[in-house]
Amino acid sequence: MIRDINLDEISDGKLYEAGDMAKLGVDDCKGCHACCCGMGDTITLDPYDVYRLEKGLGKSFEELLSENLELRVADGIILPCLAMKKSENADIGTESEGCTFLDANGRCSIHQHRPGICRLFPLGRIFEDGTHRYFLQVNECRKERNTKIKIKKWIDTANFQKYEDYIDKWHYFLKEFTERAPQMDTAELKALNMKILQAFYIESYDTEADFYGQFESRMENFTG
């Protein structure tokens, strides 16, 4: 999602590169899952997130959509996000909406193939000049973070430079359409959304093959 933010209000005032160290460690969260609750439809999935889930769970996008995902509109573009369910959240002492992938003990059942936004938390990305840097959100996590960890290690994604390049390409690809969306009529916008969903989500990925080659091929063939 594209948002105007004041970094001074939400961060420690620094911008980080992937090789920098930041205070991120919380000793495996000690059972806390407050960040997995009450976030509504904000955990939007990119194509690599879907690839990881399809590979890790052995499910198609349609199966994931019927069980754990839902579609939402973000800046005029329809994208999949994690679905929420009502649950008792002991961490905040009330009933709230929690991620459908939380198990009975409040732990993430898909931790090895969790989405990129979950891997990133409590970091955020700021995109400028065709690339991005990271910032550390200081008000979002209930745990005190004392251990410094390299950001690249924290995000824990193989082929990290390819992943970074992909994140930029996907962000600016969507940005082009979110900027055009307000000027598009309903039928045109609906057709565009279906094209994006079909090309990058609904059409199955070969989970035994490299994701990035498949993504590049779809980008090259996409006409919007």
Rosetta blueprint (number, residue, H / E / L):
1 M L
2 I L
3 R L
4 D L
5 I L
6 N L
7 L H
8 D H
9 E H
10 I H
11 S E
12 D L
13 G L
14 K L
15 L L
16 Y E
17 E L
18 A L
19 G L
20 D L
21 M E
22 A E
23 K E
24 L E
25 G E
26 V L
27 D H
28 D H
29 C H
30 K H
31 G H
32 C L
33 H L
34 A H
35 C H
36 C H
37 C E
38 G L
39 M L
40 G L
41 D L
42 T L
43 I L
44 T E
45 L L
46 D L
47 P H
48 Y H
49 D H
50 V H
51 Y H
52 R H
53 L H
54 E H
55 K H
56 G H
57 L H
58 G L
59 K L
60 S L
61 F H
62 E H
63 E H
64 L H
65 L H
66 S H
67 E H
68 N L
69 L E
70 E E
71 L E
72 R E
73 V E
74 A E
75 D L
76 G L
77 I E
78 I E
79 L E
80 P E
81 C E
82 L E
83 A L
84 M E
85 K E
86 K E
87 S E
88 E E
89 N E
90 A L
91 D L
92 I L
93 G L
94 T E
95 E E
96 S E
97 E E
98 G E
99 C E
100 T L
101 F L
102 L E
103 D L
104 A L
105 N L
106 G L
107 R L
108 C E
109 S L
110 I L
111 H H
112 Q H
113 H H
114 R L
115 P L
116 G H
117 I H
118 C H
119 R H
120 L H
121 F L
122 P L
123 L E
124 G E
125 R E
126 I E
127 F E
128 E E
129 D L
130 G L
131 T E
132 H E
133 R E
134 Y E
135 F E
136 L E
137 Q E
138 V L
139 N L
140 E L
141 C L
142 R L
143 K L
144 E L
145 R L
146 N L
147 T E
148 K E
149 I E
150 K E
151 I H
152 K H
153 K H
154 W H
155 I H
156 D L
157 T L
158 A L
159 N L
160 F H
161 Q H
162 K H
163 Y H
164 E H
165 D H
166 Y H
167 I H
168 D H
169 K H
170 W H
171 H H
172 Y H
173 F H
174 L H
175 K H
176 E H
177 F H
178 T H
179 E H
180 R H
181 A H
182 P H
183 Q H
184 M L
185 D L
186 T H
187 A H
188 E H
189 L H
190 K H
191 A H
192 L H
193 N H
194 M H
195 K H
196 I H
197 L H
198 Q H
199 A H
200 F H
201 Y H
202 I H
203 E L
204 S L
205 Y L
206 D L
207 T L
208 E L
209 A L
210 D L
211 F H
212 Y H
213 G H
214 Q H
215 F H
216 E H
217 S H
218 R H
219 M H
220 E H
221 N H
222 F L
223 T L
224 G L
